[in-house]
Structures are given as structure tokens and as C-alpha cells.
Amino acid sequence: MAVSSVVKWAQLEARTGAVTPGQMGGHRKPILAPHHDWLMARVRETPEVTLVALRDALRAQGVQVSHDTVWRFLRGAGLSFKKKRAG
């Protein structure tokens, strides 16, 4: 064990009186839940909209998310995006 680890454990015990680990994990409310209706309306209005375009529109509203977050949210809502072959 590194000396720095021992020091940190000793500081934790001095601060809290114990060295038990804190809670890990737990449930997080989806960050896009408040935007559900807006996202669904956008997809209904423009079915060919891309995930990047949705992400950019959310960013314009101050919601910082990745396109992967948008994809996982829409997939959870039962939607899927199919790639089209280049003509």
C-alpha cells in the first residue's frame, strides 16, 4: 500500500470516525427526462433528424449531452434510428 493511501485513510478516519466505504452507484434520473415531450415532437416533425442535430438543438437550449445520451434516451422511448445507404 502506498504511503499516500495510508495518509488518506487516516485523514478519513479522523474526519468521520470510520474508514467504511461510501455508497457506490444508485439510481440517476435521466438527464433528458424533462425534455421528453420536446424530443418526441422534434422526431415526429422531422423523422430524418440525426442524433447530432438533436444534440446540437439541446445544446442551444443549454443542455450539455452527447449524441450517445440522446440515442440511449430515444432507444429507451422505443425509437430506433436506421442508417440509410448512400445513393
N, C-alpha and C positions, 0 to 999 in steps of 0.2 A: 504494500500500500504506500502511496506517495505521501510525503510529509504534508503537502498542501491538503490532501484529503483528510488527514488526521486533524489538521487545524480547523478545517471547515466543519467537521463533525463535532469538535469540541466547542466551536462557536455556536453551533445549532443547539447543543445541549445547554449551554449557558443561557441562551436566549429563550428557549422554550421549555427547558427542563426535561427534554426527551430527545431521542435520536430516531424516532419512528418515522418511516417514510410518509410523505403526504399522499393525498389522493391522486390517482392517475386516471386519466380517461374521464368518462362521463358523457352525458348527452349534451350536444350543442344544437341549438335551434338553427335550422338552415338560414344562412345569411340572406338568401333571396326570398324567403317566405313573405316578407312584406311587399314584395314586388311581383307576386304570383299573378295577380289579375293583369297587370301591365304586360308581363312577359307573354302570357297566353293570348292576349289581344293582339300583340305585335306579331306573333306567329300566325294567328288566324288571318290577319290583314295581309301579311306578306309571307306565304308559306315557304318561299325560297330564301328567306333571310338566313344568313350564316351565323354561326356561333360567335365569330369575331365581331360581326356587325352588332349583334345583341350585346356583347361585352362592351363594345365602344359606346353604345347608346346608354348603357348603365353607368359607365364611367362619366359620361357627360352629365349624369344626374348626381354624381358624387359617390357612386357605389363602386368600390375598387374590388373587382373579382377577375379571375382568369377565365378563359374560354372553357376550360375544363370544369370549372364550377358551374357555369351556365349549362354545359352538356349534362352533368350529373343531375342538376335540378330538373331539367326538362325530361330526362330519361325517367326520373322518379315520378314525374307527372304523366308518364305513359307515352311520351313523344319520342320519336327517333328521327335521325337525320340520315338520309341516304345520299351517298356520293353519286354524282352523275358523270358519265363518261364524256370526255371532250369530243365534240362533234368533228 
